[in-house]
Amino acid sequence: MELLNQWIPRSIECLHDYTAKQFAQDLVAGITVGLVALPLAMAFAIASGVPPQAGIYTAVVAGFLISALGGSRTQIGGPTGAFVVIVAGIVVKFGLSGLALVGIMAGILLLIMGLTGLGTAVKYIPRPVIIGFTNGIALLIASTQIKDFLGLRTPPVPSDLLSRMEMLVHYVGSTQWQTVATAATSLVVIVFWPRITKRVPGSIVALFLATIAAAYFHLPIETIGSKFGGIPQGFPRFAIPSFQSAHILALLPSAFTVALLAAVESLLSAVVADGMSGDRHNSNMELVAQGIANIASPLFGGIPATGAIARTATNIRSGALTPIAGIIHALTLLTILLVAAPLARFIPLAALASVLFVVAYNMGEWREIATILRLSMADIAVWFTTFTLTVFADLTVAVGVGMALAALLYIHRVAETTTVESVTPQYLEDGEAHILQGKTIPSAVTILRIHGPFLFGTTEKLAEATKNLDEFGSVVILRLRNMTALDATGIHALEQFSHRLRKADKTLLLCGARNQPSRLLSNSDFLKQVGPLNVLPHVQGALSRANQIQAEFGGIGPEIAREMAHLPL
């Protein structure tokens, strides 16, 4: 019975005790995120080299299936920026039929990953690789929107970055001031509108104002109507694409890349959703839903889809409680297709370019670069190689080379953990402060230990062991004496754990870090978050610090704990 339960979609589970009050919250959230998804779906499609309706069809079909069949309560699926670069390349080389073939093959791969339990294998992708290709994709997306932002009159823009930038510079004299004014105004509205209200998405406001201005003043700027002839009104049409069997082997690497990106982004999005909603997703069921959605999307004229982190966060902030909100999001977009599709022909491409500039900035995780640069040269090399290959070569090559480098780095770090040394009286004396035997542990203190390398592929064990923080004391000591190696993914996991403890009004103490982990932690911002007084050389010092905190501060909140950790004794 338990085996069967793990394959039940969360939407079915949630219906057992579903109430009218829950539906009201899901309805508001679903409509809100549907409006947020509208400009994004069109913008991603256009940037990918396909008509804007392909993005909406994807959000309707794939968005519905991901919510209806997935393993997360609040995940929102649809087209995302992660696929823009690779989809555009496939369309240029193999056309829409090649893209459909890639989508279906990627869907089958995702289905196999979910059904065989390989969904957990995604955790073996190290953080420098993820940050590297995320940075690269964001930069490439932004570069593809310069033409529409400035209204340049150019021949077909090359797919590689250097040739593209060379052409844009050559034609910069054809800049249209009306287009720049529309794009700049849209950008300002998107960025600053949330300061006025977050109830109405800034992208929708910018799109509405730009469309009204373009139609009313008859602005000489390019619109969806002038470039694509508008968006067809009605249901997405089912049609089996015509495939060329000769393309299967040629497109298989692209299908693997799409499947990998879909798996990574959907599960990252589900983890974000868990942190915001307090839920815990079923990763394998989520990948099954992603697989089915990506098989179905091309049959209705759509493009590859995955979980969308920003839309999922919007969904939760808008009050979503169950997958019904995601289903309503898809139905909202379908209603727009049926009722308001003719109006889309007035939407300026400059406004959609502004939407994608904001998306590129938000998805780029640019602040993470500073964190990576403070780590070891090996981590920096993995990030830089992945980023460079993403920008100047090919995303498939970038991910493959990045993973290969990360695997070599993993082997190197594990090899470094092997030491041979003599046991001396001094060694025994130094070890006394580290052992737990004979030491009194207060009832309000919980001690956790990490044993072995804490590298990519192992960090989820910390989240699993600490999923119920209510069982922990007000002071949590993380004993690092037997943690032999650490990397960027490990530090990120420690940061997330520290953040969860702060939200739960608990204090984190670190103790006993060895050489390599200690050096890496010293170069990161994590120790500043914990506080210098809460980083101890051994467990004996950590217990003394815990007793002091309990005696002087008692039940403390996170803000007081942070201030206290930076004060002198």
MARSE-409696 format. One record per residue (C-alpha): residue in three letters; x, y, z. Coordinates in steps of 0.05 Angstrom, whole numbers, padded with zeros to 5 digits, always signed. Last residue first. Layout:
<sites>
ALAXYZ
...
</sites>
This chain:
<sites>
LEU+00637+00766+00522
PRO+00644+00809+00460
LEU+00581+00818+00417
HIS+00575+00788+00347
ALA+00537+00725+00367
MET+00491+00767+00411
GLU+00467+00807+00352
ARG+00451+00744+00312
ALA+00418+00710+00371
ILE+00376+00772+00384
GLU+00351+00771+00312
PRO+00339+00696+00313
GLY+00296+00695+00375
ILE+00321+00675+00444
GLY+00292+00629+00496
GLY+00342+00637+00553
PHE+00390+00695+00542
GLU+00441+00694+00597
ALA+00438+00623+00624
GLN+00417+00589+00560
ILE+00468+00626+00518
GLN+00523+00612+00569
ASN+00506+00538+00572
ALA+00509+00535+00496
ARG+00577+00569+00495
SER+00604+00519+00546
LEU+00575+00462+00504
ALA+00609+00491+00442
GLY+00676+00498+00477
GLN+00674+00424+00497
VAL+00652+00407+00426
HIS+00716+00435+00396
PRO+00746+00497+00362
LEU+00682+00539+00368
VAL+00643+00581+00318
ASN+00585+00615+00354
LEU+00627+00674+00378
PRO+00644+00692+00306
GLY+00570+00697+00285
VAL+00529+00647+00245
GLN+00517+00695+00188
LYS+00590+00718+00189
LEU+00612+00645+00187
PHE+00570+00634+00124
ASP+00601+00692+00085
SER+00654+00646+00056
ASN+00730+00646+00058
SER+00733+00621+00130
LEU+00685+00564+00113
LEU+00732+00540+00058
ARG+00793+00542+00104
SER+00756+00506+00160
PRO+00729+00452+00113
GLN+00801+00438+00089
ASN+00834+00439+00158
ARG+00784+00407+00205
ALA+00720+00438+00234
GLY+00712+00423+00309
CYS+00651+00465+00326
LEU+00593+00502+00296
LEU+00536+00532+00338
LEU+00467+00547+00311
THR+00414+00584+00352
LYS+00339+00569+00346
ASP+00281+00615+00333
ALA+00250+00569+00280
LYS+00263+00620+00226
ARG+00335+00623+00250
LEU+00340+00547+00247
ARG+00315+00546+00175
HIS+00367+00599+00155
SER+00423+00559+00187
PHE+00402+00497+00149
GLN+00400+00536+00084
GLU+00469+00563+00097
LEU+00495+00494+00114
ALA+00467+00468+00048
HIS+00501+00525+00010
ILE+00567+00509+00044
GLY+00560+00436+00022
THR+00545+00456-00050
ALA+00607+00500-00049
ASP+00652+00444-00024
LEU+00671+00409+00041
ALA+00716+00352+00062
THR+00731+00308+00123
MET+00670+00322+00166
ASN+00691+00282+00227
ARG+00702+00341+00275
LEU+00644+00380+00244
ARG+00596+00379+00304
LEU+00535+00421+00290
ILE+00510+00445+00358
VAL+00436+00464+00359
VAL+00411+00511+00414
SER+00336+00517+00426
GLY+00331+00441+00426
PHE+00308+00400+00366
GLU+00244+00360+00358
ASP+00208+00420+00329
LEU+00262+00421+00274
ASN+00228+00365+00236
LYS+00264+00358+00169
THR+00332+00357+00204
ALA+00359+00289+00182
GLU+00331+00295+00112
ALA+00358+00366+00103
LEU+00427+00342+00126
LYS+00424+00281+00081
GLU+00411+00326+00022
THR+00484+00348+00024
THR+00512+00282+00000
GLY+00511+00288-00076
PHE+00551+00353-00075
LEU+00602+00349-00019
PHE+00600+00337+00056
PRO+00657+00286+00059
GLY+00652+00240+00120
HIS+00612+00244+00185
ILE+00569+00305+00198
ARG+00548+00309+00271
LEU+00486+00338+00304
ILE+00481+00358+00377
THR+00416+00383+00407
VAL+00416+00429+00468
ALA+00356+00447+00512
SER+00366+00384+00554
PRO+00437+00403+00571
ILE+00492+00355+00547
THR+00540+00335+00603
LYS+00608+00310+00579
GLY+00638+00243+00599
GLN+00641+00216+00528
LEU+00630+00271+00477
ILE+00701+00272+00448
HIS+00730+00336+00420
ALA+00763+00367+00481
GLU+00800+00302+00496
GLY+00829+00298+00425
ASP+00885+00347+00440
GLU+00910+00302+00496
LEU+00909+00240+00452
TYR+00948+00275+00396
GLN+00998+00302+00447
PRO+01010+00232+00474
THR+01025+00210+00403
VAL+00986+00170+00351
SER+01027+00171+00287
GLU+00999+00198+00223
VAL+00968+00175+00157
THR+00915+00217+00124
THR+00861+00203+00072
THR+00814+00263+00065
GLU+00854+00289+00005
ALA+00830+00230-00037
VAL+00758+00251-00025
ARG+00775+00321-00049
HIS+00810+00297-00112
ILE+00754+00248-00130
TYR+00703+00304-00122
LEU+00746+00351-00164
LEU+00749+00299-00219
ALA+00673+00292-00216
ALA+00665+00368-00217
LEU+00709+00373-00279
ALA+00667+00320-00314
MET+00602+00354-00292
GLY+00626+00421-00320
VAL+00648+00388-00385
GLY+00580+00356-00395
VAL+00540+00417-00374
ALA+00580+00464-00419
VAL+00579+00416-00479
THR+00503+00413-00477
LEU+00498+00488-00466
ASP+00541+00502-00527
ALA+00603+00543-00541
PHE+00614+00617-00523
VAL+00564+00631-00468
THR+00552+00562-00439
LEU+00626+00543-00449
THR+00648+00605-00411
PHE+00599+00594-00353
THR+00616+00520-00345
THR+00691+00535-00348
PHE+00685+00593-00299
TRP+00644+00553-00248
VAL+00690+00491-00251
ALA+00752+00535-00247
ILE+00725+00575-00188
ASP+00711+00511-00150
ALA+00782+00487-00164
MET+00812+00554-00144
SER+00779+00546-00076
LEU+00722+00589-00051
ARG+00718+00665-00047
LEU+00703+00671-00121
ILE+00642+00625-00114
THR+00611+00672-00062
ALA+00622+00733-00105
ILE+00590+00696-00164
GLU+00529+00679-00121
ARG+00507+00752-00123
TRP+00495+00744-00197
GLU+00440+00692-00187
GLY+00425+00699-00262
MET+00351+00683-00256
ASN+00333+00752-00231
TYR+00374+00792-00281
ALA+00352+00749-00340
VAL+00278+00754-00318
VAL+00284+00830-00313
PHE+00314+00834-00383
LEU+00260+00785-00406
VAL+00203+00831-00385
SER+00238+00890-00418
ALA+00242+00850-00483
LEU+00167+00836-00476
ALA+00155+00911-00473
ALA+00198+00923-00535
LEU+00160+00868-00572
PRO+00100+00914-00568
ILE+00032+00881-00553
PHE-00020+00905-00605
ARG-00030+00835-00635
ALA-00048+00809-00566
LEU-00118+00839-00571
PRO-00141+00782-00617
ALA-00125+00731-00561
ALA-00173+00761-00511
VAL-00230+00711-00503
LEU-00207+00640-00520
LEU-00132+00650-00508
ILE-00146+00690-00444
THR-00191+00634-00420
LEU-00135+00584-00433
LEU-00087+00627-00393
THR-00136+00627-00334
LEU-00145+00551-00342
ALA-00070+00541-00334
HIS-00068+00584-00271
ILE-00130+00548-00246
ILE-00093+00481-00251
GLY-00034+00512-00212
ALA-00082+00536-00158
ILE-00114+00466-00155
PRO-00045+00440-00137
THR-00059+00459-00065
LEU-00052+00517-00015
ALA-00040+00578-00058
GLY-00042+00644-00019
SER-00014+00695-00068
ARG+00055+00687-00036
ILE+00053+00613-00054
ASN+00035+00625-00127
THR+00086+00681-00133
ALA+00140+00633-00108
THR+00118+00581-00160
ARG+00119+00635-00214
ALA+00190+00654-00195
ILE+00215+00582-00190
ALA+00184+00556-00254
GLY+00178+00480-00257
THR+00193+00454-00326
ALA+00170+00460-00398
PRO+00195+00444-00468
ILE+00157+00477-00526
GLY+00084+00476-00546
GLY+00046+00462-00610
PHE-00006+00417-00578
LEU+00030+00351-00590
PRO+00095+00387-00570
SER+00067+00397-00499
ALA+00043+00326-00487
ILE+00111+00291-00482
ASN+00138+00349-00440
ALA+00078+00345-00393
ILE+00084+00270-00385
GLY+00158+00276-00367
GLN+00147+00334-00319
ALA+00092+00294-00284
VAL+00138+00234-00277
LEU+00193+00281-00252
GLU+00147+00308-00197
MET+00127+00237-00177
ASN+00201+00222-00168
SER+00214+00285-00127
ASN+00156+00276-00079
HIS+00151+00345-00046
ARG+00155+00364+00027
ASP+00110+00421+00051
GLY+00128+00479+00097
SER+00102+00529+00046
MET+00162+00573+00033
GLY+00217+00521+00044
ASP+00178+00467+00007
ALA+00166+00515-00052
VAL+00241+00529-00056
VAL+00253+00453-00057
ALA+00200+00445-00112
SER+00234+00500-00153
LEU+00301+00465-00146
LEU+00266+00400-00167
SER+00236+00432-00228
GLU+00300+00468-00247
VAL+00345+00407-00242
ALA+00297+00358-00276
ALA+00280+00406-00333
LEU+00354+00423-00343
LEU+00372+00349-00345
ALA+00315+00332-00392
VAL+00333+00390-00438
THR+00406+00369-00438
PHE+00389+00296-00452
ALA+00344+00317-00509
SER+00400+00360-00537
PRO+00447+00301-00535
LEU+00394+00258-00570
LEU+00383+00308-00627
ALA+00433+00279-00676
LEU+00413+00208-00658
ILE+00339+00222-00670
HIS+00348+00266-00731
ALA+00350+00210-00782
SER+00282+00187-00757
GLN+00251+00250-00787
PHE+00189+00269-00748
SER+00123+00299-00771
PRO+00088+00328-00710
ILE+00024+00295-00685
ALA-00029+00349-00680
PHE-00075+00372-00624
ARG-00097+00443-00631
PRO-00090+00492-00573
PHE-00160+00518-00560
GLY-00184+00583-00592
GLN-00159+00649-00619
PRO-00095+00649-00659
ILE-00043+00700-00635
GLY-00024+00760-00678
GLY+00006+00765-00747
PHE+00074+00744-00723
LYS+00117+00805-00734
SER+00068+00862-00744
GLY+00016+00832-00697
ILE+00065+00815-00641
THR+00088+00888-00645
GLU+00144+00926-00677
ILE+00144+01001-00665
PRO+00117+01060-00707
LEU+00071+01083-00650
HIS-00003+01088-00670
PHE-00016+01134-00610
TYR-00075+01093-00585
ALA-00049+01023-00604
ALA+00023+01031-00581
ALA+00004+01069-00518
ILE-00050+01018-00498
THR-00001+00960-00510
ALA+00054+00994-00470
LEU+00006+01008-00412
PHE-00021+00937-00411
LEU+00048+00904-00417
ALA+00076+00947-00362
VAL+00017+00932-00316
ILE+00022+00858-00331
SER+00097+00858-00317
GLY+00086+00895-00252
PRO+00041+00840-00225
VAL-00022+00865-00189
ARG-00027+00850-00115
LYS+00045+00871-00103
THR+00028+00944-00095
ILE+00064+01011-00101
ARG+00135+00986-00087
PRO+00120+00926-00132
TRP+00112+00976-00190
PHE+00185+00998-00188
VAL+00221+00945-00229
ILE+00165+00928-00278
VAL+00145+01001-00288
VAL+00217+01023-00300
LEU+00227+00967-00351
SER+00163+00985-00387
THR+00184+01058-00391
ALA+00252+01037-00419
ALA+00220+00991-00471
THR+00170+01043-00495
ALA+00221+01099-00497
VAL+00271+01053-00533
THR+00218+01034-00585
GLN+00199+01107-00597
TRP+00273+01125-00603
GLN+00286+01075-00658
THR+00358+01051-00662
SER+00383+01043-00733
GLY+00452+01071-00716
VAL+00463+01010-00671
TYR+00469+00968-00734
HIS+00543+00951-00729
VAL+00540+00945-00653
LEU+00483+00895-00660
MET+00521+00856-00713
GLU+00584+00850-00670
MET+00542+00831-00609
ARG+00509+00774-00648
SER+00575+00750-00677
LEU+00605+00747-00607
LEU+00544+00714-00575
ASP+00532+00657-00624
SER+00462+00651-00654
PRO+00469+00703-00708
VAL+00414+00756-00716
PRO+00373+00753-00779
PRO+00385+00819-00817
THR+00380+00882-00775
ARG+00333+00941-00762
LEU+00344+00956-00689
GLY+00284+00971-00644
LEU+00328+00985-00583
PHE+00295+00935-00536
ASP+00278+00888-00594
LYS+00352+00883-00615
ILE+00378+00881-00544
GLN+00333+00822-00527
THR+00380+00766-00550
SER+00437+00792-00507
ALA+00394+00788-00444
ILE+00378+00715-00457
LEU+00451+00700-00469
LEU+00472+00732-00403
ALA+00418+00694-00365
ILE+00439+00628-00397
GLY+00512+00639-00378
ASN+00497+00658-00305
THR+00451+00597-00299
PHE+00505+00554-00333
GLY+00557+00573-00282
ILE+00511+00575-00221
ILE+00489+00503-00234
VAL+00561+00479-00247
PRO+00588+00516-00185
ARG+00531+00484-00144
PRO+00550+00412-00158
ILE+00503+00365-00197
TYR+00497+00302-00157
LYS+00430+00325-00128
VAL+00398+00309-00195
ALA+00408+00235-00180
THR+00349+00238-00133
GLY+00302+00236-00192
LEU+00333+00170-00212
GLY+00277+00133-00176
THR+00263+00087-00235
LEU+00195+00117-00251
GLY+00219+00189-00244
MET+00282+00183-00287
ILE+00244+00141-00339
LEU+00190+00195-00344
LEU+00243+00249-00350
LEU+00276+00210-00407
ILE+00209+00202-00442
GLY+00196+00276-00435
ALA+00264+00293-00463
MET+00249+00249-00523
ILE+00182+00284-00533
GLY+00212+00354-00527
VAL+00270+00336-00573
LEU+00223+00310-00626
ALA+00180+00373-00622
LEU+00242+00416-00630
GLY+00263+00376-00692
SER+00194+00386-00722
LEU+00198+00461-00707
GLY+00262+00469-00747
PHE+00325+00427-00744
LYS+00384+00475-00743
VAL+00352+00543-00725
VAL+00297+00512-00683
ILE+00348+00470-00644
GLY+00391+00531-00629
ALA+00331+00571-00605
VAL+00310+00514-00560
ILE+00380+00509-00529
VAL+00383+00583-00513
VAL+00312+00592-00487
PHE+00308+00529-00446
ALA+00331+00556-00378
GLY+00288+00618-00388
THR+00225+00581-00371
PRO+00164+00551-00406
GLY+00111+00524-00359
GLY+00101+00492-00291
ILE+00077+00520-00225
GLN+00093+00479-00163
THR+00047+00490-00103
ARG+00029+00422-00074
SER+00088+00385-00103
GLY+00090+00313-00130
GLY+00061+00327-00198
LEU+00001+00299-00235
ALA-00050+00356-00236
SER+00000+00413-00226
ILE+00049+00387-00279
LEU-00009+00369-00326
PHE-00042+00437-00324
GLY+00023+00476-00333
ALA+00044+00430-00390
VAL-00020+00443-00429
VAL-00035+00516-00412
ALA+00036+00541-00401
THR+00060+00505-00464
TYR+00002+00532-00505
ILE+00020+00602-00480
GLY+00092+00594-00501
ALA+00073+00567-00569
GLN+00026+00627-00577
PRO+00086+00673-00580
PRO+00112+00642-00645
VAL+00179+00605-00641
GLY+00251+00631-00641
SER+00266+00616-00568
ALA+00264+00691-00550
ILE+00193+00693-00580
ALA+00171+00634-00538
PHE+00203+00660-00474
ALA+00169+00727-00484
MET+00100+00697-00497
ALA+00103+00653-00435
LEU+00131+00708-00392
PRO+00077+00758-00413
LEU+00022+00709-00393
ALA+00054+00676-00332
VAL+00042+00735-00285
LEU-00032+00736-00305
GLY-00037+00662-00292
VAL+00000+00672-00225
THR-00055+00719-00203
ILE-00112+00676-00229
GLY-00084+00615-00193
ALA-00071+00651-00128
VAL-00142+00680-00125
LEU-00173+00612-00141
ASP-00128+00574-00093
GLN-00150+00619-00036
ALA-00223+00610-00053
PHE-00213+00535-00062
GLN-00183+00530+00008
LYS-00244+00565+00037
ALA-00290+00519-00001
THR-00256+00459+00030
TYR-00212+00401+00008
ASP-00207+00343+00057
HIS-00192+00285+00009
LEU-00178+00331-00050
CYS-00106+00345-00028
GLU-00084+00273-00039
ILE-00110+00274-00111
SER-00073+00339-00127
ARG-00010+00311-00094
PRO-00007+00257-00147
ILE-00009+00184-00122
TRP+00054+00147-00140
GLN+00082+00144-00069
ASN+00016+00116-00045
LEU+00025+00051-00085
LEU+00089+00032-00050
GLU+00057+00048+00018
MET+00000+00000+00000
</sites>
